[in-house]
Amino acid sequence: MSDFEPFYDVSRSYEDNYEQGPFGAFAEALKDGNGADAAGTTSEGALATFLGQPVNLPFGIPAGPLLNSRFTTAAFRMGFDLATYKTVRSRAWGCNPFPNVLAVHPKSADGSLTPGSAELDEGVLADTNYEQPISISNSFGVPSQSPDVWQPDMRAAIEAAGPGQVLVPSFQGSRVEGMSEEEYIADHATTARLVKETGAKLMVMNTSCPNEGHNRLLCHNPLLVGRITEAVKQEIGDIPLMVKLAYIPSDNALELMVRSTVGHGTVQGFSTINTISAKLVDANGNQALPGAGRDRSGVCGNAIRGAGLDMVARLAAIREKLGLDFAINGVGGVVSPADYQAYRDAGADSVMSATGAMWDAELAHKIKASR
């Protein structure tokens, strides 16, 4: 795959990507200077909606690879009608050491990983041999610029959206040493307010990264998520709020998440899934990513599609069971138009692709052409 250049260059540091990216076809899209992509006018008949906002096609890129307004603007121009601005914090936050991305090779014939399987703990091969269908590690640690940098840039990103396109800001709270639970909740609310100040029409709260400590996820504590979303809603008012979830194996825990948030009127949708945590090893069985605390990494791309579809279907079933109205954004392993349709058939109101889009800048065009 040496002849292909992903819009996020995995051979460069996060900092270099932030300053110099995007690359490949996304970089060419920025040179055109023609505004929103003409293919953005292709829709499912009438305009669809995403958390109340009209969109040409409810497909885009989730939080992760779109680091700043240059990346999100290029995404819009390449026909991705939903562009998620990488998760921001209330303070500057550094990135994990380079490298952050490796190719991941599960043992199964179809390249999939199964939540709860022994392979996740025994070790999955990771190297620099990037092959389609693509699966990769995601070991960044949710870096963020300071608000005085990301706020004006997010405003520019919002303004760059064309007709039928929406900028989706992602945010999360930051737990630091010595912080009380109340202070942690307040930090989420503060960050949401900072996002609101940019003119955001909606936002997504990331609860699916290790923001509770090493390999600990906020979304595994539904009651705390409920308390946080209440505080966030007090700051953002009627602005729709979506929560990003990791894979949650228990139906009871997933239903408790819905009851603790949507059931209290604080959340209008869920985006799922983020990644599947796995121990990554090199060909000799040694830790693949260097550094303490990096024996495991989130895996994304083709390997997690089955888990993503499962979460979407289960959320849709809970939505019907409880008679609640909330949106479902399906994420995980979308690398083709067929994958987009599979998520819609499973109950997703919208669909996003990060890894698939990184390795196929034409993915949105291909999906629109298949409609």
Phi, psi and chi 1 to 4 in degrees:
 res  aa     phi    psi   chi1   chi2   chi3   chi4
   1 MET       -   20.5  -63.1 -177.0   65.1      -
   2 SER   -67.1  -17.3   58.9      -      -      -
   3 ASP   -87.8    0.7   59.5  -20.6      -      -
   4 PHE  -114.2  140.7  179.7   77.6      -      -
   5 GLU  -120.9  104.5 -171.0  175.6   11.7      -
   6 PRO   -60.2  153.2  -21.3   33.0      -      -
   7 PHE   -69.2  -23.0   67.9   74.4      -      -
   8 TYR  -104.6  118.1 -179.0   98.7      -      -
   9 ASP   -84.2  106.4 -171.8  -16.9      -      -
  10 VAL   -69.7  -13.1  -60.6      -      -      -
  11 SER   -86.7   -4.0   67.8      -      -      -
  12 ARG  -111.7  160.4  -54.9  178.4 -169.0 -129.6
  13 SER   -70.2  162.6   69.3      -      -      -
  14 TYR   -58.2  -42.6  172.0   85.0      -      -
  15 GLU   -63.0  -40.8  -68.0   77.1   15.1      -
  16 ASP   -66.6  -39.6  -76.7  -11.2      -      -
  17 ASN   -62.5  -42.7  -88.2  -84.4      -      -
  18 TYR   -61.1  -43.1 -173.6   92.9      -      -
  19 GLU   -80.3  -34.3  -65.3  -64.7  -26.6      -
  20 GLN  -110.9  -19.0  -57.6  168.5   21.3      -
  21 GLY   -80.5  175.8      -      -      -      -
  22 PRO   -81.0  174.7   32.3  -37.1      -      -
  23 PHE  -121.0  178.4  -59.2   95.8      -      -
  24 GLY    62.0 -140.8      -      -      -      -
  25 ALA   -62.5  -30.1      -      -      -      -
  26 PHE   -65.5  -39.4  -88.8   40.6      -      -
  27 ALA   -63.8  -40.0      -      -      -      -
  28 GLU   -64.8  -36.9  -66.4  -57.9  -47.2      -
  29 ALA   -62.5  -35.8      -      -      -      -
  30 LEU   -69.5  -30.0  -71.5 -180.0      -      -
  31 LYS   -70.8  -27.1  -66.3  177.6 -176.8  177.7
  32 ASP   -62.7  -38.6  -67.6  -16.1      -      -
  33 GLY    64.9   25.9      -      -      -      -
  34 ASN   -99.4    9.1  -66.4  -34.7      -      -
  35 GLY    75.4 -153.6      -      -      -      -
  36 ALA   -62.4  146.8      -      -      -      -
  37 ASP   -64.1  136.9  174.8   56.6      -      -
  38 ALA   -62.9  -28.8      -      -      -      -
  39 ALA   -66.8  -12.6      -      -      -      -
  40 GLY   -64.7  -14.2      -      -      -      -
  41 THR   -77.4  -13.0   58.4      -      -      -
  42 THR   -74.7  123.8  -57.0      -      -      -
  43 SER  -136.1  176.0   65.7      -      -      -
  44 GLU   -84.1   70.1  -61.2 -179.2  -22.1      -
  45 GLY    74.2 -115.8      -      -      -      -
  46 ALA   -71.2  164.1      -      -      -      -
  47 LEU   -59.5  140.1  -75.4  179.2      -      -
  48 ALA   -84.2 -178.5      -      -      -      -
  49 THR  -133.0  154.3   60.3      -      -      -
  50 PHE  -133.3  108.0 -179.8   79.5      -      -
  51 LEU    49.3   42.8  -65.1 -176.4      -      -
  52 GLY    89.8   -8.5      -      -      -      -
  53 GLN   -97.1  134.1  -64.5  -62.1  -47.1      -
  54 PRO   -69.7  135.1   24.2  -32.5      -      -
  55 VAL  -135.5  148.3  -67.4      -      -      -
  56 ASN   -62.9  -53.8  -59.9  -50.8      -      -
  57 LEU  -136.9  130.8 -175.5   76.0      -      -
  58 PRO   -75.7   63.5   28.9  -34.8      -      -
  59 PHE  -140.3  141.6  178.5   69.4      -      -
  60 GLY  -171.3 -152.7      -      -      -      -
  61 ILE  -121.7  129.2  -60.6  175.8      -      -
  62 PRO   -82.4 -178.7   33.6  -36.0      -      -
  63 ALA   -60.0  134.9      -      -      -      -
  64 GLY   147.9  -81.0      -      -      -      -
  65 PRO   -87.2   -8.5   29.5  -34.5      -      -
  66 LEU   -94.6   92.0  -58.0 -179.5      -      -
  67 LEU   -76.9  -26.6  -51.6 -169.8      -      -
  68 ASN  -161.4 -172.1   52.5   42.5      -      -
  69 SER   -65.8  -25.7   61.2      -      -      -
  70 ARG   -66.2  -42.9  -67.3 -166.2  -52.0  -80.8
  71 PHE   -65.6  -45.6  -77.2   80.5      -      -
  72 THR   -68.4  -37.9   56.4      -      -      -
  73 THR   -64.4  -42.2  -60.8      -      -      -
  74 ALA   -62.2  -38.6      -      -      -      -
  75 ALA   -61.5  -44.7      -      -      -      -
  76 PHE   -58.5  -44.3  -74.1  138.9      -      -
  77 ARG   -69.0  -20.9  -66.7 -176.7 -178.2  179.4
  78 MET   -92.4   10.9  -68.5  -58.8  -63.1      -
  79 GLY    91.6    3.7      -      -      -      -
  80 PHE   -81.5  108.7  -64.4   89.3      -      -
  81 ASP   -80.8  -13.8  -65.6  -36.8      -      -
  82 LEU  -119.2  116.3  -60.3  171.2      -      -
  83 ALA  -121.3  117.9      -      -      -      -
  84 THR   -95.9  121.8  -52.2      -      -      -
  85 TYR   -72.5  126.6 -164.9  103.7      -      -
  86 LYS   -49.3  141.5 -177.4  168.7  174.8   58.6
  87 THR   -47.6  127.6  -56.1      -      -      -
  88 VAL  -109.9  161.1  -64.4      -      -      -
  89 ARG  -125.9  175.0  -60.0  175.5 -178.0  -98.5
  90 SER   -80.5   -3.8   64.1      -      -      -
  91 ARG  -151.2  162.5   65.7 -156.4   72.9 -166.6
  92 ALA   -65.6  144.0      -      -      -      -
  93 TRP  -144.9  127.3 -159.2  -86.9      -      -
  94 GLY   -75.9  162.2      -      -      -      -
  95 CYS   -93.0  152.0 -176.2      -      -      -
  96 ASN   -58.1  156.2  -74.7  -12.5      -      -
  97 PRO   -61.1  152.7  -21.4   32.7      -      -
  98 PHE   -71.8  143.6  179.2   86.3      -      -
  99 PRO   -81.7  156.1   31.9  -37.1      -      -
 100 ASN  -110.8  -24.7  -51.3  100.6      -      -
 101 VAL  -121.8  128.9  174.0      -      -      -
 102 LEU  -131.3  153.8  -67.6  174.0      -      -
 103 ALA   -71.8  139.0      -      -      -      -
 104 VAL  -117.4  135.4  176.4      -      -      -
 105 HIS  -126.4   87.5  -50.4  -77.1      -      -
 106 PRO   -62.1  160.6  -22.5   34.8      -      -
 107 LYS   -78.2  -24.5  -63.7  175.8 -178.1  176.3
 108 SER   -64.3  153.7   61.5      -      -      -
 109 ALA   -61.9  -33.8      -      -      -      -
 110 ASP   -94.0    4.3   63.0   -2.6      -      -
 111 GLY    75.3   20.6      -      -      -      -
 112 SER   -96.1  155.7   64.0      -      -      -
 113 LEU  -114.4  140.9  -71.8  173.5      -      -
 114 THR  -109.4  122.4  -58.3      -      -      -
 115 PRO   -53.9  134.5  -26.2   35.7      -      -
 116 GLY    85.8   -4.1      -      -      -      -
 117 SER   -75.3  155.8   66.3      -      -      -
 118 ALA   -63.8  -30.3      -      -      -      -
 119 GLU   -56.6  -33.6 -177.3 -178.1   10.1      -
 120 LEU   -64.3  -29.8  -59.9  178.2      -      -
 121 ASP   -98.2  -26.1  -62.8  -38.1      -      -
 122 GLU   -77.0  -31.1  -66.4  170.1   -7.2      -
 123 GLY   127.8  133.4      -      -      -      -
 124 VAL  -116.9  133.6 -176.3      -      -      -
 125 LEU   -63.7  132.9  176.1   63.4      -      -
 126 ALA  -136.8  133.0      -      -      -      -
 127 ASP  -154.5 -161.9   54.9   27.2      -      -
 128 THR  -106.4   21.1   56.0      -      -      -
 129 ASN   -94.3   87.3 -176.0   21.1      -      -
 130 TYR   -82.4  116.9  -61.7   94.9      -      -
 131 GLU  -129.6  147.6  -60.8  174.7  -30.5      -
 132 GLN   -84.1  144.4  -64.3  -80.8   22.0      -
 133 PRO   -71.5  135.7   25.7  -32.4      -      -
 134 ILE   -83.0  134.6 -173.3   72.4      -      -
 135 SER  -131.5  139.7  -64.0      -      -      -
 136 ILE  -140.7  165.7   61.0  172.7      -      -
 137 SER   -83.8  154.8   67.7      -      -      -
 138 ASN  -133.2   89.6  177.7  -15.1      -      -
 139 SER  -126.2   74.3  178.4      -      -      -
 140 PHE  -110.0  -32.0  -69.5   88.1      -      -
 141 GLY    81.5   18.4      -      -      -      -
 142 VAL    52.8   64.2 -161.7      -      -      -
 143 PRO   -69.0  155.9   26.8  -34.8      -      -
 144 SER  -150.2  143.4  174.5      -      -      -
 145 GLN   -74.4  168.2  -54.9  -65.4  -38.9      -
 146 SER   -75.0  156.5   63.1      -      -      -
 147 PRO   -56.4  -31.9  -27.7   36.2      -      -
 148 ASP   -68.0  -15.2   61.5  -16.9      -      -
 149 VAL   -95.4  -50.6  173.4      -      -      -
 150 TRP   -77.0  -26.5   66.0 -108.7      -      -
 151 GLN   -62.7  -53.7  -85.6 -166.8  -51.3      -
 152 PRO   -63.8  -33.2   18.6  -29.9      -      -
 153 ASP   -69.5  -37.5 -171.3   62.1      -      -
 154 MET   -66.0  -36.7 -173.7  177.6  -74.1      -
 155 ARG   -59.7  -44.1  -69.3 -171.0 -172.2   98.7
 156 ALA   -64.1  -38.0      -      -      -      -
 157 ALA   -64.2  -41.5      -      -      -      -
 158 ILE   -62.7  -43.4  -68.3  170.8      -      -
 159 GLU   -69.2  -21.4  -66.6  170.4   -1.4      -
 160 ALA   -81.8   -9.5      -      -      -      -
 161 ALA   -65.0  136.7      -      -      -      -
 162 GLY   -87.9 -177.7      -      -      -      -
 163 PRO   -57.4  132.8  -23.2   33.5      -      -
 164 GLY    73.5   19.8      -      -      -      -
 165 GLN  -127.0  149.1  -62.7 -177.4  -36.2      -
 166 VAL  -137.3  131.1 -179.7      -      -      -
 167 LEU   -84.7  127.8 -168.8  -77.6      -      -
 168 VAL  -110.5  104.0 -174.8      -      -      -
 169 PRO   -76.5  138.2  -12.5   28.5      -      -
 170 SER  -114.1  140.8  175.7      -      -      -
 171 PHE  -144.7  164.8   75.5   96.1      -      -
 172 GLN  -155.0  160.2   74.1  174.4   54.2      -
 173 GLY   -79.8  163.8      -      -      -      -
 174 SER  -123.9  118.7  -58.4      -      -      -
 175 ARG   -91.2  121.8 -172.0 -174.8  -76.5  -79.1
 176 VAL  -117.7  161.7  -62.4      -      -      -
 177 GLU   -58.0  133.3 -173.1  175.1   -4.9      -
 178 GLY    85.8   -1.9      -      -      -      -
 179 MET   -78.9  133.6  177.4 -179.8  -83.9      -
 180 SER   -78.2  165.7   69.2      -      -      -
 181 GLU   -62.6  -38.8 -169.7  166.2   88.5      -
 182 GLU   -64.0  -38.2  -68.2  -56.8  -39.4      -
 183 GLU   -67.9  -36.5  -70.1  170.4  -31.1      -
 184 TYR   -63.9  -44.7 -179.2   53.3      -      -
 185 ILE   -60.4  -44.4  -67.0  171.8      -      -
 186 ALA   -63.4  -33.2      -      -      -      -
 187 ASP   -66.4  -36.7 -170.8   66.1      -      -
 188 HIS   -60.3  -46.3  -79.1   82.5      -      -
 189 ALA   -64.1  -40.0      -      -      -      -
 190 THR   -62.1  -45.2  -65.2      -      -      -
 191 THR   -65.1  -38.6  -46.8      -      -      -
 192 ALA   -62.5  -39.8      -      -      -      -
 193 ARG   -63.7  -41.1  174.4  178.9   53.5   78.4
 194 LEU   -62.3  -37.7  -67.6  169.9      -      -
 195 VAL   -66.4  -43.9  171.9      -      -      -
 196 LYS   -57.0  -36.6  178.0 -177.1  177.9 -179.5
 197 GLU   -64.8  -17.2  -70.4  172.4   -2.0      -
 198 THR   -81.0   -7.4   68.2      -      -      -
 199 GLY    93.5   16.0      -      -      -      -
 200 ALA   -59.8  138.4      -      -      -      -
 201 LYS   -93.3  -10.8  -61.8  175.4 -178.2  177.5
 202 LEU  -166.5  171.3   45.9   84.1      -      -
 203 MET  -160.1  158.9   60.4 -174.3   77.3      -
 204 VAL  -122.6  133.8   56.4      -      -      -
 205 MET  -100.1  122.6 -172.8  174.7   87.0      -
 206 ASN   -83.9  113.1 -176.3    4.1      -      -
 207 THR  -114.9   13.0   69.4      -      -      -
 208 SER  -116.0   13.0   56.5      -      -      -
 209 CYS  -110.5  165.1  -72.1      -      -      -
 210 PRO   -69.9   65.1  -21.1   34.0      -      -
 211 ASN   -91.9    0.6   37.2   19.5      -      -
 212 GLU  -109.2   12.9  -68.7  -73.4  -86.5      -
 213 GLY   116.9  179.2      -      -      -      -
 214 HIS   -58.2  117.3 -178.6   50.4      -      -
 215 ASN    60.2   22.6  -70.4  -31.5      -      -
 216 ARG  -113.5  131.2  -67.7  174.8   55.4 -155.1
 217 LEU  -114.6  138.8  -51.7 -177.1      -      -
 218 LEU   -61.3  -35.7  174.3   57.1      -      -
 219 CYS   -67.7   -9.3   63.6      -      -      -
 220 HIS   -83.2    2.5  -69.0  162.7      -      -
 221 ASN  -125.1   78.4 -171.1  -20.3      -      -
 222 PRO   -57.6  -36.2  -23.3   34.0      -      -
 223 LEU   -67.7  -37.9  -63.9  179.7      -      -
 224 LEU   -68.7  -39.2  179.3   54.7      -      -
 225 VAL   -58.7  -40.4  173.2      -      -      -
 226 GLY   -60.0  -44.2      -      -      -      -
 227 ARG   -65.3  -40.2  -67.7  177.5   59.6 -161.2
 228 ILE   -65.6  -43.3  -69.2  172.3      -      -
 229 THR   -67.2  -29.3   56.3      -      -      -
 230 GLU   -63.9  -43.6  -73.3 -176.0    5.0      -
 231 ALA   -66.6  -39.2      -      -      -      -
 232 VAL   -64.2  -43.9  165.9      -      -      -
 233 LYS   -64.1  -30.3  -88.3  -49.0 -121.3 -175.7
 234 GLN   -64.7  -27.2  -71.0  178.3    5.6      -
 235 GLU   -86.4  -36.4  -72.7  -71.9  -13.3      -
 236 ILE  -102.6   -9.2   67.5  174.1      -      -
 237 GLY    62.7 -125.5      -      -      -      -
 238 ASP   -82.9   -0.1  -66.8  -24.7      -      -
 239 ILE   -65.0  125.2  -64.7  176.1      -      -
 240 PRO   -60.4  140.3  -24.5   35.7      -      -
 241 LEU  -122.4  127.5  175.3   65.6      -      -
 242 MET  -112.0  147.0 -178.9  169.9  -84.6      -
 243 VAL  -113.4  129.7  170.8      -      -      -
 244 LYS   -88.3  125.3 -179.0   73.4  172.3  -71.7
 245 LEU  -114.3  147.9  -59.3  174.7      -      -
 246 ALA   -84.9 -177.4      -      -      -      -
 247 TYR   -70.6  126.5 -174.4   84.0      -      -
 248 ILE  -115.8  108.8  -61.4  174.9      -      -
 249 PRO   -70.9  -27.6   23.1  -32.2      -      -
 250 SER   -88.7  124.9  164.4      -      -      -
 251 ASP   -61.8  -37.5  -74.6  -15.8      -      -
 252 ASN   -64.3  -42.6  -71.4  -22.4      -      -
 253 ALA   -66.3  -38.4      -      -      -      -
 254 LEU   -67.0  -41.6 -172.3   55.8      -      -
 255 GLU   -65.5  -37.9 -177.3  172.2  -35.1      -
 256 LEU   -63.0  -36.8  179.7   59.1      -      -
 257 MET   -60.6  -45.5  174.5   66.4   74.4      -
 258 VAL   -64.9  -45.7  174.3      -      -      -
 259 ARG   -64.5  -34.4  -69.4 -177.9 -179.8  -85.6
 260 SER   -78.3  -12.0  -59.3      -      -      -
 261 THR  -123.5  -72.3   54.6      -      -      -
 262 VAL   -58.7  -39.7  178.7      -      -      -
 263 GLY   -62.9  -21.8      -      -      -      -
 264 HIS  -102.0    4.8  -68.8 -178.1      -      -
 265 GLY    77.5   13.9      -      -      -      -
 266 THR   -94.8  -18.3   59.4      -      -      -
 267 VAL  -128.8  138.6  166.4      -      -      -
 268 GLN  -109.4   -1.8  -72.5   66.9   54.3      -
 269 GLY  -176.1  166.8      -      -      -      -
 270 PHE  -128.5  142.8  -65.3  101.4      -      -
 271 SER  -116.1  128.0 -178.0      -      -      -
 272 THR  -159.8  139.1 -169.8      -      -      -
 273 ILE  -113.1  174.0   62.4  174.3      -      -
 274 ASN   -88.8  -82.8 -169.2  -25.4      -      -
 275 THR  -139.2  174.7   63.9      -      -      -
 276 ILE  -116.2  125.7  -67.0  178.4      -      -
 277 SER   -73.7  133.4  176.2      -      -      -
 278 ALA  -146.4  150.3      -      -      -      -
 279 LYS   -75.6  124.7  177.5 -177.9  178.1 -179.2
 280 LEU  -107.5  131.4  -60.5 -175.5      -      -
 281 VAL  -130.0  155.9  -63.3      -      -      -
 282 ASP   -87.0 -174.0   61.9   19.8      -      -
 283 ALA   -63.3  -19.8      -      -      -      -
 284 ASN   -96.9    4.8  -63.3  -42.4      -      -
 285 GLY    83.8    7.6      -      -      -      -
 286 ASN   -89.1  162.5  -60.4  -43.6      -      -
 287 GLN   -55.1  127.1 -179.2  175.7  -38.3      -
 288 ALA   -80.2  -38.8      -      -      -      -
 289 LEU   -99.0  126.8  -72.2  164.4      -      -
 290 PRO   -73.0  148.5   28.4  -35.6      -      -
 291 GLY   112.2  153.7      -      -      -      -
 292 ALA   -65.7  141.1      -      -      -      -
 293 GLY    75.9   11.2      -      -      -      -
 294 ARG  -116.8   24.3  -60.0 -176.6   78.6 -164.0
 295 ASP   -66.5  -28.1   56.5  -43.6      -      -
 296 ARG  -114.6  153.9  -58.7 -176.5   71.5   90.4
 297 SER  -147.4  156.1  171.9      -      -      -
 298 GLY   -72.9  133.5      -      -      -      -
 299 VAL  -104.9  136.1  174.7      -      -      -
 300 CYS  -135.5  171.5   48.0      -      -      -
 301 GLY   100.1 -156.4      -      -      -      -
 302 ASN   -49.8  -35.3  177.0   69.4      -      -
 303 ALA   -62.1  -24.0      -      -      -      -
 304 ILE  -108.3    7.8   69.2  170.0      -      -
 305 ARG   -60.0  -43.6 -178.8  167.5   54.3 -104.3
 306 GLY   -59.8  -41.6      -      -      -      -
 307 ALA   -67.4  -38.4      -      -      -      -
 308 GLY   -64.9  -44.7      -      -      -      -
 309 LEU   -62.8  -37.6  -73.3  166.6      -      -
 310 ASP   -63.2  -44.8  175.9   66.4      -      -
 311 MET   -63.6  -42.2  -88.9  -74.1  -74.6      -
 312 VAL   -62.4  -46.0  166.4      -      -      -
 313 ALA   -62.9  -40.3      -      -      -      -
 314 ARG   -68.6  -39.3  -69.8  163.1   55.9 -140.9
 315 LEU   -63.5  -41.0  -91.7  175.4      -      -
 316 ALA   -62.6  -38.3      -      -      -      -
 317 ALA   -66.9  -39.2      -      -      -      -
 318 ILE   -66.9  -39.1  -69.1  171.6      -      -
 319 ARG   -58.3  -43.9  178.1  169.9   60.0 -175.5
 320 GLU   -70.6  -41.5 -177.5  174.8   -3.5      -
 321 LYS   -60.9  -44.4  171.8 -173.8  174.0 -178.1
 322 LEU   -87.9  -11.0  -59.6 -177.9      -      -
 323 GLY    66.4   31.3      -      -      -      -
 324 LEU  -100.4  152.5  -67.6  173.5      -      -
 325 ASP  -107.2  108.0 -178.9   21.0      -      -
 326 PHE  -150.6  153.0   60.2   88.7      -      -
 327 ALA   -85.7  149.8      -      -      -      -
 328 ILE  -122.3  122.8  -59.5  173.5      -      -
 329 ASN  -106.8  115.7 -178.8   51.6      -      -
 330 GLY   -88.6  127.5      -      -      -      -
 331 VAL  -137.4  143.2 -173.9      -      -      -
 332 GLY   129.0  106.1      -      -      -      -
 333 GLY    75.2   20.8      -      -      -      -
 334 VAL   -82.0  107.7  177.4      -      -      -
 335 VAL  -124.5    1.1  -60.5      -      -      -
 336 SER  -152.8  163.7   71.3      -      -      -
 337 PRO   -57.0  -35.2  -29.8   38.3      -      -
 338 ALA   -63.2  -34.8      -      -      -      -
 339 ASP   -68.4  -39.9  -61.0  -26.8      -      -
 340 TYR   -57.0  -48.2  167.6   85.9      -      -
 341 GLN   -66.1  -35.8 -168.2   57.1   50.1      -
 342 ALA   -61.2  -40.5      -      -      -      -
 343 TYR   -66.9  -40.8  -91.4   98.4      -      -
 344 ARG   -62.9  -41.7  -65.5  -56.0  -57.3  -89.3
 345 ASP   -65.6  -28.6  -67.5  -15.9      -      -
 346 ALA   -78.1  -11.5      -      -      -      -
 347 GLY   121.2    3.9      -      -      -      -
 348 ALA   -75.8  134.6      -      -      -      -
 349 ASP   -82.6  -23.3  -57.4  -75.8      -      -
 350 SER  -149.0  164.1   55.9      -      -      -
 351 VAL  -139.6  145.2 -177.6      -      -      -
 352 MET  -136.2  154.7  -67.5 -174.9 -179.3      -
 353 SER  -137.1  126.6  171.1      -      -      -
 354 ALA  -101.6  -66.8      -      -      -      -
 355 THR   -62.6  -45.1  -52.4      -      -      -
 356 GLY   -58.5  -41.4      -      -      -      -
 357 ALA   -69.6  -36.6      -      -      -      -
 358 MET   -58.6  -39.1  -77.3  171.5   60.6      -
 359 TRP   -95.7   -0.7  -97.8  -95.7      -      -
 360 ASP  -149.5   87.9 -174.5   -2.4      -      -
 361 ALA   -63.4  -17.0      -      -      -      -
 362 GLU   -92.3    7.9  -65.6  -68.5  -27.9      -
 363 LEU   -58.8  -42.7 -175.4   55.9      -      -
 364 ALA   -63.4  -42.5      -      -      -      -
 365 HIS   -61.0  -41.1  -67.9  156.3      -      -
 366 LYS   -64.3  -41.0  -69.0  176.4  179.9  177.6
 367 ILE   -65.9  -42.4  -67.6  172.4      -      -
 368 LYS   -65.9  -35.9  -71.6  174.3  176.2  178.3
 369 ALA   -69.2  -23.1      -      -      -      -
 370 SER   -86.6   -7.8   72.6      -      -      -
 371 ARG   -73.0      -  -55.7  -57.4  -61.0  161.3
